[in-house]
Amino acid sequence: MPRVTSIALPNDALLGKYLSYEDAFADCYTTSIDREITLEEFVKTFFDTWLFRLKRKILNITIGKPPTTQNIADLADGTSSSLAV
């Protein structure tokens, strides 16, 4: 399993603006893997983690319309540009 390491926030990170706020926190992690991953594979895998499956359940309970596996596949293959409900 790849090792995840905490690193300094890159200078061009979108979270950088929050570092100037009092009591704000931003973190950054990196990992390396030994093969190439397509964007489609990354998106499908990322949005199918236990955390996002939990979020989908919460969305289903609260608004009755969670993102579906098909919504995620459409985002991954470029036929959709968003995952918001």
Backbone hydrogen bonds in HBPLUS format (Angstrom, degrees):
<---DONOR---> <-ACCEPTOR-->    atom                        ^
c    i                          cat <-CA-CA->   ^        H-A-AA   ^      H-
h    n   atom  resd res      DA  || num        DHA   H-A  angle D-A-AA Bond
n    s   type  num  typ     dist DA aas  dist angle  dist       angle   num
A0005-THR N   A0030-THR O   2.87 MM  25  5.37 168.1  1.89 159.0 163.0     1
A0030-THR N   A0005-THR O   2.85 MM  25  5.37 151.4  1.93 148.6 158.1     2
A0007-ILE N   A0028-CYS O   2.96 MM  21  5.64 166.4  1.98 139.3 143.3     3
A0013-ALA N   A0010-PRO O   3.07 MM   3  5.29 165.4  2.09 117.6 118.6     4
A0016-GLY N   A0013-ALA O   3.01 MM   3  5.34 156.9  2.06 110.0 117.5     5
A0018-TYR N   A0015-LEU O   2.96 MM   3  5.72 150.2  2.05 123.5 131.3     6
A0019-LEU N   A0016-GLY O   3.10 MM   3  5.52 150.5  2.19 111.2 119.4     7
A0021-TYR N   A0018-TYR O   3.10 MM   3  5.43 159.1  2.14 110.7 117.2     8
A0024-ALA N   A0021-TYR O   3.24 MM   3  5.35 151.1  2.33 127.7 122.7     9
A0042-PHE N   A0038-THR O   2.96 MM   4  6.23 160.7  1.99 152.1 157.6    10
A0043-VAL N   A0039-LEU O   2.89 MM   4  6.08 171.8  1.90 159.7 160.8    11
A0044-LYS N   A0040-GLU O   3.06 MM   4  6.19 171.8  2.06 151.6 154.2    12
A0045-THR N   A0041-GLU O   3.00 MM   4  6.06 161.2  2.03 146.6 152.2    13
A0046-PHE N   A0042-PHE O   2.76 MM   4  5.84 170.2  1.77 159.4 162.7    14
A0047-PHE N   A0043-VAL O   3.03 MM   4  6.04 173.6  2.04 153.9 155.8    15
A0048-ASP N   A0045-THR O   3.15 MM   3  5.17 153.3  2.23 101.2 109.2    16
A0049-THR N   A0046-PHE O   3.37 MM   3  5.66 157.3  2.42 115.0 113.5    17
A0053-ARG N   A0049-THR O   2.94 MM   4  6.21 151.9  2.02 154.7 163.9    18
A0054-LEU N   A0050-TRP O   2.94 MM   4  6.12 149.8  2.03 143.0 150.7    19
A0055-LYS N   A0051-LEU O   2.99 MM   4  6.31 152.1  2.06 140.4 148.4    20
A0056-ARG N   A0052-PHE O   2.90 MM   4  6.10 152.6  1.98 142.1 148.9    21
A0057-LYS N   A0053-ARG O   3.09 MM   4  6.41 148.6  2.20 141.2 148.9    22
A0058-ILE N   A0054-LEU O   2.95 MM   4  6.29 157.5  2.00 152.2 158.5    23
A0059-LEU N   A0055-LYS O   2.86 MM   4  6.12 161.0  1.89 153.9 158.9    24
A0060-ASN N   A0056-ARG O   2.96 MM   4  6.14 148.5  2.06 140.2 149.1    25
A0061-ILE N   A0057-LYS O   2.96 MM   4  6.27 154.7  2.03 148.7 155.0    26
A0062-THR N   A0058-ILE O   2.86 MM   4  6.05 163.5  1.88 154.8 159.5    27
A0063-ILE N   A0059-LEU O   2.83 MM   4  5.57 162.8  1.86 143.4 149.4    28
A0064-GLY N   A0059-LEU O   3.10 MM   5  6.38 121.6  2.45 141.0 148.1    29
A0064-GLY N   A0060-ASN O   2.92 MM   4  4.09 124.7  2.23 103.6 115.3    30
A0071-ASN N   A0068-THR O   3.07 MM   3  5.00 116.0  2.50  92.5 107.8    31
A0072-ILE N   A0068-THR O   3.09 MM   4  6.46 154.5  2.16 149.0 155.2    32
A0073-ALA N   A0069-THR O   2.94 MM   4  6.23 156.5  1.99 146.2 152.9    33
A0074-ASP N   A0070-GLN O   2.84 MM   4  6.05 156.7  1.89 151.7 157.8    34
A0075-LEU N   A0071-ASN O   3.01 MM   4  6.26 152.9  2.09 143.0 150.1    35
A0076-ALA N   A0072-ILE O   2.90 MM   4  6.10 159.9  1.94 149.5 155.6    36
A0077-ASP N   A0073-ALA O   2.93 MM   4  6.15 153.8  2.00 150.7 156.3    37
A0079-THR N   A0074-ASP O   2.93 MM   5  4.98 122.5  2.27 148.5 154.2    38
A0080-SER N   A0074-ASP O   3.07 MM   6  5.19 131.1  2.32 125.3 115.7    39
A0078-GLY N   A0075-LEU O   3.33 MM   3  5.26 156.0  2.39  99.0 105.9    40
